[in-house]
């Protein structure tokens, strides 16, 4: 029996990932805070340990297969299983350029983190997830990756143009569908979550700046992920949701 819930969150040294780490640890989960940068990761872990939370650092660069393997090996050595994998690491750097002008080099950088990194981490952690009594994979996607919303002239996303980021998140959703079908008869569920436009550096708000109108607080951005990760009834799989409900693919 794997009684303790062991949760790995990638890209968790700041923003929504950090808030998710804090809230899940407050709910009694043993959080493995994934960070590409060891120094920033250690700083984040120490901040949470001051709150008497059960959080440890896992150094992991989702674009580096060696780093991913080392992380999986450490988790296997220390715990022997993984209960929850939250693929939170992400990036955007295409600056809303027109598709006709956007460099594919820029798009590749986004895909390496947002999609290929997510796949590499998921594949590496699957053996550990299989060892848990009940396990979850939660992929952080985006409403900007919804093909239905992007193609609906009545949607607020119709005028948005961010080919690299949007298509990488659409690919994340497809990965969710594919993995959820493959793992349908196992102990592992797979779901996509949209955190929403959140007042973090990723959302475009510097740490020392006021919140941009329309942005939500980081607690709101983490809310749906936290709810899914802490739900004892691990039955829902193959979904794309946000705080307000189900999103169209």
Secondary structure in CASP SS format (residue, H / E / C, confidence):
PFRMAT SS
TARGET T0000
AUTHOR 0000-0000-0000
METHOD secondary structure of the structure
MODEL  1
X C 1.00
X C 1.00
X C 1.00
X C 1.00
X C 1.00
X E 1.00
X E 1.00
X E 1.00
X E 1.00
X C 1.00
X C 1.00
X C 1.00
X C 1.00
X C 1.00
X H 1.00
X H 1.00
X H 1.00
X H 1.00
X H 1.00
X H 1.00
X H 1.00
X H 1.00
X H 1.00
X H 1.00
X H 1.00
X H 1.00
X C 1.00
X C 1.00
X C 1.00
X E 1.00
X E 1.00
X E 1.00
X E 1.00
X E 1.00
X E 1.00
X C 1.00
X C 1.00
X H 1.00
X H 1.00
X H 1.00
X H 1.00
X H 1.00
X H 1.00
X H 1.00
X H 1.00
X H 1.00
X H 1.00
X H 1.00
X H 1.00
X C 1.00
X C 1.00
X C 1.00
X C 1.00
X C 1.00
X E 1.00
X E 1.00
X E 1.00
X E 1.00
X E 1.00
X C 1.00
X C 1.00
X C 1.00
X C 1.00
X C 1.00
X H 1.00
X H 1.00
X H 1.00
X H 1.00
X H 1.00
X H 1.00
X H 1.00
X H 1.00
X H 1.00
X H 1.00
X H 1.00
X H 1.00
X H 1.00
X H 1.00
X C 1.00
X C 1.00
X C 1.00
X C 1.00
X C 1.00
X E 1.00
X E 1.00
X E 1.00
X E 1.00
X C 1.00
X C 1.00
X C 1.00
X C 1.00
X C 1.00
X C 1.00
X C 1.00
X C 1.00
X C 1.00
X C 1.00
X C 1.00
X C 1.00
X C 1.00
X C 1.00
X C 1.00
X C 1.00
X H 1.00
X H 1.00
X H 1.00
X H 1.00
X H 1.00
X H 1.00
X H 1.00
X H 1.00
X H 1.00
X H 1.00
X H 1.00
X H 1.00
X H 1.00
X H 1.00
X H 1.00
X H 1.00
X H 1.00
X H 1.00
X H 1.00
X H 1.00
X H 1.00
X H 1.00
X H 1.00
X H 1.00
X H 1.00
X H 1.00
X H 1.00
X C 1.00
X C 1.00
X C 1.00
X C 1.00
X E 1.00
X E 1.00
X E 1.00
X E 1.00
X E 1.00
X E 1.00
X E 1.00
X C 1.00
X H 1.00
X H 1.00
X H 1.00
X C 1.00
X H 1.00
X H 1.00
X H 1.00
X H 1.00
X C 1.00
X C 1.00
X C 1.00
X C 1.00
X C 1.00
X C 1.00
X C 1.00
X C 1.00
X C 1.00
X C 1.00
X C 1.00
X C 1.00
X H 1.00
X H 1.00
X H 1.00
X H 1.00
X H 1.00
X H 1.00
X H 1.00
X H 1.00
X H 1.00
X H 1.00
X H 1.00
X H 1.00
X H 1.00
X H 1.00
X H 1.00
X H 1.00
X H 1.00
X H 1.00
X H 1.00
X H 1.00
X C 1.00
X C 1.00
X C 1.00
X C 1.00
X C 1.00
X E 1.00
X E 1.00
X E 1.00
X E 1.00
X E 1.00
X E 1.00
X E 1.00
X C 1.00
X C 1.00
X C 1.00
X E 1.00
X C 1.00
X C 1.00
X C 1.00
X C 1.00
X C 1.00
X C 1.00
X C 1.00
X C 1.00
X C 1.00
X C 1.00
X C 1.00
X C 1.00
X C 1.00
X C 1.00
X C 1.00
X C 1.00
X C 1.00
X E 1.00
X C 1.00
X H 1.00
X H 1.00
X H 1.00
X H 1.00
X H 1.00
X H 1.00
X H 1.00
X H 1.00
X H 1.00
X H 1.00
X H 1.00
X H 1.00
X H 1.00
X C 1.00
X C 1.00
X C 1.00
X C 1.00
X C 1.00
X C 1.00
X C 1.00
X C 1.00
X C 1.00
X E 1.00
X E 1.00
X E 1.00
X C 1.00
X C 1.00
X E 1.00
X E 1.00
X C 1.00
X C 1.00
X C 1.00
END
